[in-house]
Amino acid sequence: MKNDRSAKGFRLLRWLPWLAALVLVAAYQLFPEGVHRLSQAVSPSTSQEPASSAGSAMPEAAADRVSPPPSSGEAARNTRMAWAQNPRDPQSLLRSNMVEKQIRARGVDQKQVLDAMLEVPRHMFVDPNYRGQAYDDQPVPIGWGQTVYQPYMVALMTELLELDGDEKVLEIGTGSGYHSAVLSRVAKEVYTIEINEMLSRKARKALSSLGYDNVIVREGDGYKGWPEEAPFDAIILTTAPPRIPDPLIEQLKVGGKMVVPIGGLLQDLQVLTKNKDGGVSKRTVLPVKVSTMTGEVQDKN
């Protein structure tokens, strides 16, 4: 009889940590700020933000201790969603911090874009040696001398296209595929062209493995666009041509928008809207400095 009681007691103790974890998750969803204050009181040194200094990655052990930041409104809802989905996943919390502090705080407020930035795992599209910097406010290397834009630029350029979810989009400059993945969450179809053979292969593999089935990747020179799939509702360039390639203007629908960094030593991010007469109206958004578009566009300049 005594042995039976001991065995039951042992089984109960074995389940106690799991029950405690379930109670904690449920309590956080109901009273997030109270639980956060309690966690601060117990462990005041807990890190809440990704490393801010360029070139320094957050150690894995420290990343596992990331706590949800205090917030309100939709920011609180997003944080609770990330925490509830996987309270031990530091990446989802880093994405939430990225969206609130780097993107929404700078004025990007289109819900579809914010949701896409929350969803797409940016760390899966950067060089593995730099994954600790994936959610920092800076470009991150992706190999072959290339980088992925800082998160704010990805969000801003996507918002400037003014997509509503039913469009066919052409992207010139696939890079790692991260921006393609974000576009795929706010558009119906994404056709993307990358001139670097190795980047093209890597991006195609990453997008396929992560389930972004509405992104079609082509290796080649983006100067001539993708004529057999034209016209496009929107076109985006992630590298700067010295001037807009005529074939891309021809492949843009009337009323459609093209977002492009344009220039040489000095560059501006511009939004072009195609008019009924085939011409375009231009709006300059801000000065930028990105990589120069290569290939045939250089010969045409």
C-alpha positions in Angstrom: 0.0 0.0 0.0 2.8 2.4 0.9 4.5 1.7 -2.4 1.3 2.5 -4.3 1.0 5.8 -2.6 4.6 6.6 -3.4 4.1 5.8 -7.1 1.1 8.0 -7.3 2.9 10.8 -5.6 5.8 10.4 -8.1 3.4 10.6 -11.1 1.8 13.7 -9.7 5.1 15.4 -9.2 6.1 14.5 -12.8 3.0 16.3 -14.2 3.3 19.4 -12.0 5.7 21.4 -14.3 3.4 20.9 -17.3 0.4 22.0 -15.3 2.3 25.0 -14.1 3.3 26.0 -17.6 -0.3 25.7 -18.9 -1.5 27.9 -16.0 1.2 30.5 -16.8 0.3 30.7 -20.5 -3.4 31.0 -19.7 -2.7 33.6 -17.1 -0.6 35.6 -19.5 -3.3 35.7 -22.2 -5.9 36.9 -19.6 -3.6 39.3 -17.7 -0.5 40.0 -19.8 0.8 43.0 -18.1 0.4 41.5 -14.6 2.4 38.4 -15.5 5.0 40.6 -17.2 5.5 42.7 -14.1 5.7 39.5 -12.0 8.4 38.1 -14.4 10.3 41.4 -14.1 10.2 41.3 -10.3 11.5 37.7 -10.3 14.2 38.3 -13.0 14.9 42.0 -13.4 17.9 41.3 -15.7 15.8 39.6 -18.4 16.6 40.8 -21.9 13.6 42.2 -23.8 15.2 43.4 -27.0 17.5 42.1 -29.7 21.1 43.2 -29.6 21.3 46.9 -30.8 25.0 47.1 -31.7 25.8 46.2 -35.3 27.8 43.0 -35.7 26.8 41.5 -32.4 24.4 38.5 -32.3 22.2 37.7 -29.3 23.5 34.5 -27.6 21.1 31.7 -27.8 20.8 31.3 -24.1 19.9 34.9 -23.7 17.4 34.8 -26.6 15.6 32.0 -24.8 14.9 34.4 -21.9 13.2 37.0 -24.0 10.0 38.3 -22.3 7.0 39.9 -24.0 7.3 43.8 -23.8 4.5 45.8 -22.1 2.2 47.2 -24.7 -1.4 48.1 -25.4 -4.0 47.9 -28.1 -3.2 46.0 -31.3 0.5 45.8 -30.3 -0.6 43.9 -27.1 -2.7 41.6 -29.2 0.2 40.8 -31.5 2.5 40.1 -28.6 0.0 37.9 -26.9 -0.5 35.9 -30.1 3.2 35.4 -30.5 3.6 34.4 -26.9 0.6 32.0 -27.0 1.7 30.3 -30.2 5.1 29.4 -28.7 6.2 30.9 -25.4 9.7 29.5 -25.9 10.2 30.9 -29.4 12.3 34.0 -29.1 12.0 34.8 -32.8 8.3 35.5 -32.7 8.8 38.0 -29.9 11.7 39.6 -31.8 9.5 40.0 -34.8 6.8 41.6 -32.7 9.4 44.1 -31.3 10.7 44.7 -34.8 7.2 45.6 -36.1 6.3 47.9 -33.2 9.7 49.7 -32.7 11.1 49.8 -36.2 8.1 49.8 -38.6 4.9 51.0 -37.0 6.7 53.7 -35.0 8.0 55.1 -38.3 4.5 55.5 -39.8 3.9 52.2 -41.7 0.4 51.3 -40.7 -1.2 49.1 -43.4 -2.5 46.1 -41.6 -1.7 43.6 -44.3 1.9 44.8 -44.4 2.3 44.7 -40.6 0.8 41.2 -40.5 3.2 40.0 -43.2 6.2 41.4 -41.3 5.0 39.6 -38.2 4.5 36.3 -40.0 7.5 35.9 -42.3 10.5 34.4 -40.5 13.2 36.9 -41.6 16.0 34.9 -39.8 15.4 32.0 -42.3 16.4 34.2 -45.2 19.7 35.6 -44.0 23.2 34.1 -43.9 23.2 31.6 -41.0 26.2 33.4 -39.5 24.1 36.5 -39.1 20.8 35.1 -37.9 21.3 36.7 -34.5 21.1 40.1 -36.3 18.1 39.2 -38.5 15.6 41.5 -36.6 18.0 44.4 -36.0 17.3 47.7 -37.6 19.9 47.3 -40.4 20.6 45.4 -43.6 21.9 41.9 -43.1 24.3 39.8 -45.3 22.7 37.1 -47.4 25.9 35.9 -49.2 27.7 36.7 -52.4 28.3 40.3 -51.2 24.5 41.1 -51.0 22.3 42.1 -48.2 18.6 42.1 -47.4 17.1 45.5 -46.7 16.5 46.7 -43.2 13.0 45.7 -42.1 11.6 49.2 -42.3 12.6 49.6 -45.9 10.9 46.2 -46.8 7.7 47.3 -45.1 7.7 50.8 -46.5 8.3 49.7 -50.1 5.6 47.1 -49.8 3.1 49.6 -48.4 3.8 52.1 -51.2 2.5 49.5 -53.7 -0.9 49.9 -52.1 -1.8 46.2 -52.6 -5.2 44.8 -51.5 -4.4 41.0 -51.9 -5.7 40.3 -55.4 -2.7 41.6 -57.5 0.0 40.1 -59.7 3.3 41.6 -58.7 6.7 41.6 -60.5 9.8 41.9 -58.4 13.2 42.7 -59.9 15.9 41.5 -57.6 14.9 38.5 -55.6 17.9 38.5 -53.3 17.3 36.0 -50.5 13.6 35.8 -51.2 12.6 37.6 -48.0 10.9 40.5 -49.7 9.3 38.1 -52.1 7.8 36.2 -49.1 6.5 39.4 -47.6 4.9 40.4 -50.9 3.3 37.0 -51.2 1.3 37.7 -48.0 -0.3 40.9 -49.4 -0.6 39.9 -53.1 -2.2 37.0 -55.1 0.9 36.2 -57.1 4.6 37.2 -57.1 6.9 36.8 -60.1 10.5 37.6 -59.1 13.7 37.7 -61.1 17.3 37.4 -59.8 20.4 37.9 -61.9 22.7 36.1 -59.5 22.5 32.3 -60.2 23.4 31.2 -56.7 21.1 33.7 -55.0 18.3 32.6 -57.3 18.7 29.0 -56.4 19.0 29.7 -52.7 15.9 31.9 -52.7 13.9 29.3 -54.7 14.8 26.6 -52.2 14.0 28.8 -49.2 10.7 29.9 -50.5 9.6 26.4 -51.5 10.7 24.8 -48.2 8.8 27.5 -46.2 5.6 27.0 -48.3 5.4 30.3 -50.2 3.8 28.6 -53.2 2.5 31.8 -54.8 6.0 33.0 -55.5 7.6 32.1 -58.9 11.4 32.6 -59.1 13.3 33.1 -62.4 17.0 33.4 -62.8 18.0 36.1 -65.3 18.3 39.8 -66.1 15.3 41.8 -64.9 15.7 44.6 -67.5 13.2 43.0 -69.9 10.8 42.0 -67.1 8.6 39.0 -67.6 6.7 39.7 -70.8 4.8 36.4 -71.0 3.2 37.1 -67.6 2.5 40.8 -68.2 0.7 43.0 -67.5 1.4 43.4 -63.8 -0.7 45.3 -61.3 2.5 46.4 -59.5 6.2 46.3 -60.0 9.0 46.7 -57.4 12.7 47.0 -57.9 15.1 46.2 -55.1 18.2 47.5 -56.9 18.7 50.9 -58.4 18.7 51.4 -62.1 20.2 54.7 -63.5 16.8 55.1 -65.3 13.6 53.1 -65.5 13.8 50.3 -68.1 11.2 50.9 -70.8 10.0 47.2 -70.9 9.0 47.5 -67.2 6.8 50.5 -67.9 5.2 48.7 -70.8 4.4 45.7 -68.6 2.8 47.8 -65.8 -1.0 48.1 -66.0 -2.7 51.5 -66.4 -3.2 52.8 -62.9 -0.6 50.4 -61.5 2.3 51.4 -59.3 6.0 50.9 -59.5 8.2 51.4 -56.5 11.9 51.8 -57.4 15.1 53.3 -56.0 16.6 55.2 -58.9 19.9 57.0 -59.5 23.6 56.5 -59.4 25.8 58.0 -56.7 22.7 59.8 -55.4 19.5 57.8 -55.3 15.8 58.5 -54.5 13.0 56.0 -53.7 10.2 56.9 -56.1 6.6 55.8 -56.7 5.6 55.8 -60.4 1.9 55.5 -61.4 1.1 54.6 -65.0 -1.2 57.0 -66.8 -3.7 56.2 -69.5 -1.5 57.7 -72.2 1.3 55.2 -71.3 3.4 57.7 -69.5 4.1 57.8 -65.7 3.7 60.3 -62.9 6.4 60.3 -60.3 6.6 60.9 -56.6 9.8 61.0 -54.6 9.5 59.5 -51.2 13.0 59.7 -49.6 16.7 59.5 -50.5 18.2 56.0 -50.3 21.5 54.2 -50.9 21.2 50.6 -52.3 23.1 48.4 -54.7 23.1 49.4 -58.4 21.1 47.3 -60.9 23.4 45.3 -63.1 23.0 43.7 -66.5 21.5 45.1 -69.7 20.3 48.3 -68.0 24.0 49.4 -67.8 24.4 49.0 -71.5 21.2 51.1 -72.2 22.3 53.9 -70.0 
